[in-house]
């Protein structure tokens, strides 16, 4: 019954959306994310919205909802698929439950650096992986942005090797590849919603968490953790996705403007994140955190075992194909 209601609601919303466009009212596109407004991708989305409004003469209005206002990550993903929400910002890992092949893009130690990530995700491999999403689940990827290189913070326990991470409860997003990445470090993955992490760290429910430096800063995880471990276990992306019916409801000239606007917004996002990564380690250290620089080869060795665990979900040889991109 609930599923039928949600489907009916999605149809009603899409019809309303089309009718508003036909009668000259601005097309409202709601995009949600679970980060704070201090996250670099939030001002980047504001720039994107400004460009879209200017170039469509206010015919398309991108409305931004931060901090999980439209629901949890799982709820927003489902809403975008069903059309009760037009757009969502997320990591590729969240789509793996609907398109398992895409999950490979969040494997630990997959990308060498940001340049490698973009050559893969904006190149033929990314195009191949993303093209099945519109017909399969009704969602289209509009661009790829840099979320940051994921590092680890620990509340009151120091760790620099997989052996030292053993027994540490490390929060992980609920997607399988994120959970596996925590296992690669040697820790015990503790799936938890992003909005719960700060208090869980403060009260000792978990021992640590892993996120890019700018996310650590914007969410104030550095205030409740004594140790920063530079595990650099994932060069992570965040992708703007749109419901396919909503996308097809835009005029071709508006589609072009939207794609161009997201690419320009992405440039600001990347600059803010790279600037943060260049300064935040020193800032955290001055703020009292102990910075640990482990031998990453200890973790990379464990990461080489991951493809075997996902062999029934990932395309055979895809890891090698990705890592061969120069």
Secondary structure, DSSP 8 states (H G I E B T S, - for coil): -HHHHHHHHHHHHHHHHHHHHHTT--EEEEEE-SS-TTSHHHHHHHHHHHHHHHHTTTSEEEEEE-TTTT--HHHHHHHHHHTSSSEEEE-GGGGGGT-GGGGGGG-TT--SSHHHHHHHHTSHHHHHHHTHHHHHHSEEE---EEEEEEEEEESS----SHHHHTT-EEEE-SSHHHHHHHHHHTSEEEE--GGGHHHHHHHTSSSEEEEEHHHHHHTTGGGS-SEEEEEEEEEEEEEEEEEHHHHHTS-HHHHHHHHHHHHHHHHHHHHHHHHHHHHHHHHHHHTT-EEE---THHHHHHHTTHHHHTTTTS-TTHHHHHHT--
